């Protein structure tokens, strides 16, 4: 049987962002670049990178989500995205994202000495804010 779509779940440690959404294709940001997942994709588990996850469903409707690190698991007709943080395009607060970008940029460029883990944390926050701003502007 040839499947023309599959189901996707997007989960964070604290919430279910999406459950059983139907998709005909997904663009997923991975640590090796974006991958396009189509029906009948081979089984795969890969690390997510912070970025925009774009889901196309029947009728060429596109839903966009911001995802932050995690894992993408593809198994038969099911895709599971386990992400540290995630949100739908429609839920992104553009002003909050801009403030987060400025705050993280300020921390990264200040004369304050940051530990490696602190620097990594602010780099992640900076990247997430950039992606959230870009997604929000494309509404």
Z-matrix of the N, CA and C atoms (Angstrom, degrees):
N
C 1 1.457
C 2 1.520 1 109.49
N 3 1.287 2 118.14 1 128.41
C 4 1.467 3 122.82 2 -178.22
C 5 1.535 4 109.35 3 -94.20
N 6 1.307 5 115.40 4 118.90
C 7 1.467 6 120.47 5 -179.73
C 8 1.519 7 108.52 6 -89.54
N 9 1.336 8 116.45 7 134.88
C 10 1.459 9 119.93 8 177.98
C 11 1.525 10 111.01 9 -102.26
N 12 1.312 11 116.26 10 1.70
C 13 1.455 12 120.78 11 178.18
C 14 1.533 13 109.15 12 -153.87
N 15 1.307 14 115.55 13 173.09
C 16 1.457 15 121.32 14 176.53
C 17 1.516 16 107.72 15 -149.47
N 18 1.307 17 115.97 16 173.61
C 19 1.471 18 122.23 17 -178.51
C 20 1.515 19 108.95 18 -105.82
N 21 1.340 20 115.36 19 147.22
C 22 1.458 21 120.57 20 179.03
C 23 1.526 22 109.94 21 -132.60
N 24 1.332 23 115.18 22 138.52
C 25 1.462 24 123.08 23 171.77
C 26 1.521 25 107.16 24 -117.30
N 27 1.336 26 116.66 25 137.42
C 28 1.461 27 121.92 26 174.97
C 29 1.526 28 106.45 27 -121.94
N 30 1.326 29 115.61 28 115.17
C 31 1.457 30 121.48 29 -172.75
C 32 1.527 31 111.52 30 -125.93
N 33 1.339 32 115.85 31 143.13
C 34 1.463 33 122.29 32 171.66
C 35 1.523 34 106.64 33 -116.66
N 36 1.332 35 118.62 34 170.36
C 37 1.465 36 119.12 35 177.08
C 38 1.537 37 113.05 36 -60.00
N 39 1.331 38 117.05 37 -24.49
C 40 1.462 39 119.08 38 -174.89
C 41 1.529 40 114.94 39 -112.33
N 42 1.344 41 118.05 40 -7.18
C 43 1.465 42 117.39 41 -177.19
C 44 1.523 43 112.53 42 -159.27
N 45 1.324 44 113.77 43 164.77
C 46 1.460 45 122.16 44 173.06
C 47 1.528 46 105.69 45 -102.39
N 48 1.325 47 117.49 46 111.11
C 49 1.464 48 122.47 47 -179.47
C 50 1.527 49 109.72 48 -77.42
N 51 1.332 50 116.19 49 -42.02
C 52 1.462 51 121.70 50 179.14
C 53 1.523 52 108.17 51 -151.04
N 54 1.313 53 116.34 52 144.64
C 55 1.467 54 121.16 53 -179.14
C 56 1.525 55 108.77 54 -136.64
N 57 1.319 56 115.62 55 125.58
C 58 1.471 57 122.83 56 176.85
C 59 1.524 58 114.20 57 55.76
N 60 1.346 59 116.94 58 35.40
C 61 1.464 60 119.15 59 173.58
C 62 1.523 61 107.98 60 -69.19
N 63 1.313 62 116.53 61 140.34
C 64 1.450 63 120.97 62 177.80
C 65 1.523 64 109.25 63 -89.84
N 66 1.315 65 116.84 64 136.52
C 67 1.466 66 120.88 65 -179.37
C 68 1.519 67 110.18 66 -140.69
N 69 1.329 68 114.29 67 149.80
C 70 1.462 69 119.70 68 172.67
C 71 1.529 70 110.00 69 -103.00
N 72 1.344 71 116.62 70 -18.78
C 73 1.469 72 121.32 71 171.90
C 74 1.518 73 109.37 72 -161.25
N 75 1.326 74 114.88 73 155.29
C 76 1.466 75 121.49 74 177.67
C 77 1.518 76 107.72 75 -138.90
N 78 1.334 77 115.93 76 135.86
C 79 1.465 78 121.47 77 170.60
C 80 1.528 79 105.26 78 -102.77
N 81 1.322 80 116.40 79 121.01
C 82 1.458 81 122.38 80 -174.83
C 83 1.526 82 109.85 81 -117.77
N 84 1.362 83 117.35 82 128.75
C 85 1.465 84 119.68 83 176.03
C 86 1.533 85 110.14 84 -79.31
N 87 1.316 86 116.87 85 116.17
C 88 1.464 87 120.50 86 178.95
C 89 1.525 88 109.06 87 -115.10
N 90 1.303 89 115.75 88 170.49
C 91 1.459 90 119.55 89 -179.45
C 92 1.529 91 112.41 90 -65.53
N 93 1.320 92 117.65 91 -15.67
C 94 1.472 93 121.90 92 178.33
C 95 1.518 94 112.57 93 -105.63
N 96 1.334 95 116.62 94 11.51
C 97 1.452 96 121.31 95 -178.45
C 98 1.517 97 110.53 96 113.79
N 99 1.317 98 115.88 97 178.86
C 100 1.460 99 120.03 98 -179.15
C 101 1.521 100 110.67 99 -75.69
N 102 1.339 101 114.92 100 142.03
C 103 1.465 102 119.62 101 172.25
C 104 1.520 103 108.26 102 -121.74
N 105 1.325 104 115.60 103 147.79
C 106 1.454 105 121.83 104 177.72
C 107 1.521 106 107.01 105 -104.39
N 108 1.325 107 116.08 106 119.36
C 109 1.456 108 121.36 107 179.56
C 110 1.521 109 107.64 108 -100.49
N 111 1.316 110 115.30 109 124.23
C 112 1.459 111 122.55 110 178.00
C 113 1.525 112 108.44 111 -118.94
N 114 1.335 113 117.80 112 162.74
C 115 1.462 114 119.26 113 176.76
C 116 1.532 115 110.79 114 -53.34
N 117 1.318 116 116.11 115 146.11
C 118 1.467 117 123.84 116 -179.71
C 119 1.536 118 112.18 117 71.94
N 120 1.330 119 117.42 118 17.83
C 121 1.465 120 121.04 119 176.64
C 122 1.525 121 108.82 120 -61.38
N 123 1.295 122 116.57 121 146.38
C 124 1.455 123 120.41 122 177.33
C 125 1.527 124 110.05 123 -63.20
N 126 1.307 125 116.30 124 153.91
C 127 1.464 126 120.27 125 177.63
C 128 1.520 127 108.24 126 -61.75
N 129 1.327 128 115.12 127 140.20
C 130 1.466 129 119.32 128 -174.34
C 131 1.518 130 109.90 129 -158.42
N 132 1.318 131 115.81 130 145.32
C 133 1.452 132 121.42 131 167.81
C 134 1.523 133 105.84 132 -131.87
N 135 1.346 134 115.95 133 126.48
C 136 1.455 135 120.16 134 -176.78
C 137 1.521 136 110.22 135 -142.83
N 138 1.333 137 115.85 136 156.71
C 139 1.468 138 120.77 137 178.01
C 140 1.519 139 110.17 138 -78.98
N 141 1.341 140 114.60 139 136.51
C 142 1.463 141 120.79 140 174.63
C 143 1.514 142 110.12 141 -83.59
N 144 1.296 143 115.30 142 151.50
C 145 1.463 144 123.23 143 171.33
C 146 1.528 145 106.28 144 -113.92
N 147 1.308 146 118.23 145 158.12
C 148 1.460 147 120.60 146 175.29
C 149 1.527 148 108.52 147 -62.83
N 150 1.323 149 115.80 148 129.32
C 151 1.457 150 118.86 149 -179.47
C 152 1.516 151 112.53 150 174.15
N 153 1.325 152 114.41 151 -170.22
C 154 1.461 153 121.89 152 179.75
C 155 1.523 154 108.92 153 -93.97
N 156 1.311 155 116.38 154 128.14
C 157 1.451 156 123.14 155 173.90
C 158 1.523 157 106.37 156 -103.84
N 159 1.325 158 116.38 157 120.35
C 160 1.463 159 120.65 158 -177.14
C 161 1.525 160 109.82 159 -112.87
N 162 1.309 161 114.20 160 127.58
C 163 1.455 162 122.23 161 -175.47
C 164 1.520 163 108.59 162 -117.06
N 165 1.327 164 117.25 163 121.84
C 166 1.460 165 121.11 164 177.72
C 167 1.524 166 108.61 165 -106.19
N 168 1.324 167 115.05 166 128.43
C 169 1.458 168 119.76 167 178.80
C 170 1.515 169 109.24 168 -113.45
N 171 1.318 170 116.24 169 -179.85
C 172 1.459 171 119.86 170 -178.93
C 173 1.527 172 110.33 171 -57.01
N 174 1.301 173 116.18 172 146.69
C 175 1.458 174 120.58 173 -177.22
C 176 1.520 175 112.28 174 81.13
N 177 1.326 176 117.11 175 14.61
C 178 1.471 177 123.45 176 179.55
C 179 1.525 178 113.70 177 58.78
N 180 1.329 179 117.42 178 24.76
C 181 1.461 180 121.54 179 175.55
C 182 1.529 181 107.50 180 -75.38
N 183 1.344 182 116.45 181 131.06
C 184 1.458 183 120.96 182 -179.13
C 185 1.523 184 109.31 183 -115.27
N 186 1.338 185 115.52 184 128.12
C 187 1.463 186 122.50 185 172.80
C 188 1.518 187 106.70 186 -110.63
N 189 1.333 188 116.32 187 136.14
C 190 1.458 189 120.39 188 179.97
C 191 1.521 190 109.16 189 -119.03
N 192 1.321 191 115.39 190 139.97
C 193 1.458 192 122.89 191 179.80
C 194 1.518 193 108.90 192 -130.52
N 195 1.316 194 116.86 193 147.48
C 196 1.464 195 121.50 194 170.29
C 197 1.520 196 106.25 195 -94.86
N 198 1.331 197 116.48 196 127.64
C 199 1.462 198 120.94 197 176.82
C 200 1.526 199 108.79 198 -124.27
N 201 1.316 200 115.14 199 147.55
C 202 1.456 201 121.24 200 -177.86
C 203 1.515 202 110.00 201 -125.33
N 204 1.306 203 116.25 202 107.63
C 205 1.465 204 121.98 203 178.09
C 206 1.525 205 111.48 204 47.53
N 207 1.299 206 116.76 205 166.72
C 208 1.451 207 120.94 206 178.80
C 209 1.509 208 111.86 207 133.57
N 210 1.337 209 114.96 208 -150.10
C 211 1.460 210 121.37 209 -174.98
C 212 1.526 211 109.72 210 -136.88
N 213 1.325 212 115.16 211 142.44
C 214 1.465 213 122.48 212 173.19
C 215 1.525 214 106.59 213 -115.24
N 216 1.338 215 115.30 214 125.93
C 217 1.461 216 120.46 215 179.69
C 218 1.523 217 108.49 216 -121.33
N 219 1.331 218 116.27 217 125.42
C 220 1.462 219 122.42 218 179.36
C 221 1.525 220 107.35 219 -115.10
N 222 1.327 221 115.63 220 123.47
C 223 1.460 222 120.65 221 -179.30
C 224 1.522 223 108.41 222 -144.74
N 225 1.320 224 117.02 223 112.31
C 226 1.469 225 123.65 224 -176.93
C 227 1.519 226 109.74 225 54.16
N 228 1.336 227 117.47 226 -120.47
C 229 1.463 228 120.58 227 -177.12
C 230 1.526 229 112.16 228 -98.80
N 231 1.334 230 118.38 229 21.76
C 232 1.464 231 122.50 230 -177.44
C 233 1.534 232 110.13 231 -125.68
N 234 1.356 233 115.86 232 132.72
C 235 1.460 234 121.92 233 174.32
C 236 1.518 235 106.77 234 -119.65
N 237 1.328 236 116.01 235 127.82
C 238 1.463 237 120.80 236 178.78
C 239 1.520 238 108.04 237 -118.70
N 240 1.335 239 114.98 238 124.13
C 241 1.460 240 121.76 239 177.17
C 242 1.524 241 107.16 240 -107.57
N 243 1.318 242 116.93 241 115.86
C 244 1.459 243 122.41 242 174.95
C 245 1.521 244 106.13 243 -106.38
N 246 1.320 245 116.82 244 110.73
C 247 1.454 246 121.18 245 -173.28
C 248 1.527 247 111.31 246 -125.09
N 249 1.321 248 116.34 247 146.82
C 250 1.464 249 121.03 248 179.30
C 251 1.523 250 110.50 249 -60.95
N 252 1.320 251 116.19 250 -42.94
C 253 1.469 252 122.16 251 178.00
C 254 1.520 253 107.39 252 -148.01
N 255 1.309 254 116.22 253 146.20
C 256 1.452 255 119.80 254 179.60
C 257 1.514 256 111.21 255 -161.10
N 258 1.329 257 114.85 256 154.92
C 259 1.461 258 119.12 257 176.13
C 260 1.514 259 110.31 258 -159.71
N 261 1.335 260 114.26 259 153.20
C 262 1.464 261 121.38 260 176.27
C 263 1.523 262 109.47 261 -71.59
N 264 1.312 263 115.36 262 152.01
C 265 1.462 264 121.37 263 177.85
C 266 1.529 265 110.61 264 -53.37
N 267 1.319 266 117.42 265 -43.05
C 268 1.467 267 121.73 266 -176.10
C 269 1.527 268 113.08 267 -67.83
N 270 1.329 269 117.87 268 -16.98
C 271 1.463 270 121.75 269 -177.69
C 272 1.525 271 113.59 270 -98.08
N 273 1.320 272 117.32 271 -3.19
C 274 1.467 273 120.37 272 -177.57
C 275 1.519 274 110.07 273 -74.92
N 276 1.320 275 115.71 274 128.03
C 277 1.469 276 122.97 275 176.21
C 278 1.534 277 106.75 276 -91.52
N 279 1.339 278 116.17 277 104.99
C 280 1.467 279 121.31 278 -174.41
C 281 1.531 280 111.83 279 -59.97
N 282 1.311 281 117.78 280 -43.33
C 283 1.478 282 120.28 281 -179.21
C 284 1.524 283 111.37 282 -64.61
N 285 1.324 284 116.24 283 -40.71
C 286 1.467 285 120.24 284 177.86
C 287 1.528 286 110.37 285 -63.62
N 288 1.326 287 116.57 286 -40.70
C 289 1.466 288 120.93 287 178.96
C 290 1.523 289 110.84 288 -64.36
N 291 1.332 290 117.18 289 -40.26
C 292 1.471 291 120.83 290 178.41
C 293 1.529 292 110.84 291 -64.29
N 294 1.330 293 116.72 292 -40.89
C 295 1.475 294 120.41 293 177.81
C 296 1.525 295 110.91 294 -64.56
N 297 1.333 296 116.76 295 -41.20
C 298 1.468 297 121.07 296 178.57
C 299 1.527 298 110.74 297 -63.38
N 300 1.332 299 116.51 298 -38.69
C 301 1.461 300 120.58 299 178.30
C 302 1.519 301 110.19 300 -63.11
N 303 1.325 302 116.89 301 -47.74
C 304 1.463 303 120.75 302 -179.46
C 305 1.523 304 112.06 303 -63.78
N 306 1.325 305 116.68 304 -41.81
C 307 1.463 306 120.50 305 -179.59
C 308 1.532 307 110.75 306 -63.33
N 309 1.338 308 116.74 307 -46.50
C 310 1.470 309 119.48 308 -179.13
C 311 1.529 310 110.90 309 -68.46
N 312 1.325 311 117.18 310 -37.51
C 313 1.464 312 120.64 311 177.82
C 314 1.525 313 110.01 312 -63.57
N 315 1.312 314 115.92 313 -42.31
C 316 1.464 315 121.58 314 178.90
C 317 1.532 316 110.66 315 -60.96
N 318 1.323 317 116.91 316 -44.26
C 319 1.472 318 120.83 317 179.21
C 320 1.526 319 110.93 318 -63.56
N 321 1.336 320 116.30 319 -41.84
C 322 1.459 321 120.43 320 -176.18
C 323 1.532 322 112.83 321 -72.28
N 324 1.333 323 117.76 322 -25.86
C 325 1.463 324 120.47 323 -177.54
C 326 1.528 325 112.80 324 -103.54
N 327 1.329 326 117.46 325 -0.08
C 328 1.467 327 119.72 326 -179.02
C 329 1.526 328 110.46 327 -76.07
N 330 1.300 329 114.84 328 168.61
C 331 1.459 330 120.95 329 177.21
C 332 1.527 331 111.74 330 -80.17
N 333 1.321 332 115.73 331 -6.56
C 334 1.461 333 121.42 332 179.88
C 335 1.532 334 109.78 333 -62.14
N 336 1.304 335 116.15 334 137.25
C 337 1.456 336 120.62 335 178.26
C 338 1.519 337 109.01 336 -82.74
N 339 1.320 338 115.36 337 123.48
C 340 1.454 339 120.96 338 179.56
C 341 1.520 340 109.66 339 -109.85
N 342 1.324 341 115.94 340 142.42
C 343 1.464 342 119.38 341 173.83
C 344 1.528 343 107.85 342 -70.70
N 345 1.309 344 116.65 343 166.70
C 346 1.467 345 120.30 344 179.03
C 347 1.528 346 110.71 345 -58.69
N 348 1.323 347 117.06 346 -41.89
C 349 1.469 348 119.82 347 -178.74
C 350 1.524 349 111.07 348 -69.41
N 351 1.331 350 118.19 349 -35.89
C 352 1.463 351 120.99 350 176.59
C 353 1.527 352 110.47 351 -66.23
N 354 1.322 353 116.11 352 -44.21
C 355 1.468 354 120.35 353 178.98
C 356 1.531 355 109.65 354 -60.81
N 357 1.324 356 116.53 355 -45.40
C 358 1.464 357 121.01 356 179.43
C 359 1.538 358 110.36 357 -60.89
N 360 1.323 359 116.78 358 -40.94
C 361 1.468 360 121.11 359 178.94
C 362 1.525 361 110.94 360 -61.09
N 363 1.345 362 117.48 361 -44.91
C 364 1.470 363 119.92 362 -179.05
C 365 1.524 364 112.59 363 -72.54
N 366 1.316 365 117.18 364 -30.13
C 367 1.471 366 119.95 365 174.57
C 368 1.529 367 109.01 366 -65.40
N 369 1.352 368 116.87 367 -44.07
C 370 1.472 369 120.33 368 177.43
C 371 1.524 370 111.11 369 -60.86
N 372 1.337 371 117.04 370 -43.26
C 373 1.470 372 121.18 371 179.37
C 374 1.532 373 110.51 372 -64.12
N 375 1.324 374 116.35 373 -39.89
C 376 1.466 375 121.23 374 179.27
C 377 1.535 376 110.16 375 -62.93
N 378 1.327 377 116.37 376 -48.68
C 379 1.463 378 121.08 377 -179.51
C 380 1.527 379 111.17 378 -62.57
N 381 1.338 380 116.94 379 -43.35
C 382 1.463 381 120.37 380 179.45
C 383 1.525 382 110.41 381 -62.54
N 384 1.335 383 117.20 382 -42.76
C 385 1.470 384 120.58 383 179.41
C 386 1.528 385 110.66 384 -62.97
N 387 1.329 386 117.44 385 -41.66
C 388 1.476 387 120.50 386 178.26
C 389 1.529 388 111.03 387 -59.92
N 390 1.324 389 116.52 388 -45.06
C 391 1.464 390 120.70 389 -179.47
C 392 1.525 391 110.02 390 -65.44
N 393 1.324 392 116.75 391 -44.30
C 394 1.474 393 120.28 392 -179.55
C 395 1.528 394 110.80 393 -60.63
N 396 1.322 395 117.05 394 -40.87
C 397 1.474 396 121.03 395 179.07
C 398 1.534 397 109.87 396 -64.43
N 399 1.310 398 116.08 397 -47.16
C 400 1.466 399 120.51 398 -179.66
C 401 1.534 400 110.77 399 -60.29
N 402 1.317 401 117.87 400 -44.85
C 403 1.469 402 121.33 401 179.48
C 404 1.519 403 110.73 402 -64.83
N 405 1.334 404 117.15 403 -44.89
C 406 1.472 405 121.21 404 -178.20
C 407 1.529 406 111.63 405 -62.66
N 408 1.322 407 116.87 406 -36.01
C 409 1.469 408 120.46 407 -179.79
C 410 1.531 409 112.00 408 -69.81
N 411 1.325 410 117.22 409 -20.12
C 412 1.467 411 120.96 410 -178.31
C 413 1.529 412 113.34 411 -94.60
N 414 1.324 413 116.70 412 16.37
C 415 1.477 414 119.12 413 179.51
C 416 1.499 415 110.58 414 -69.48
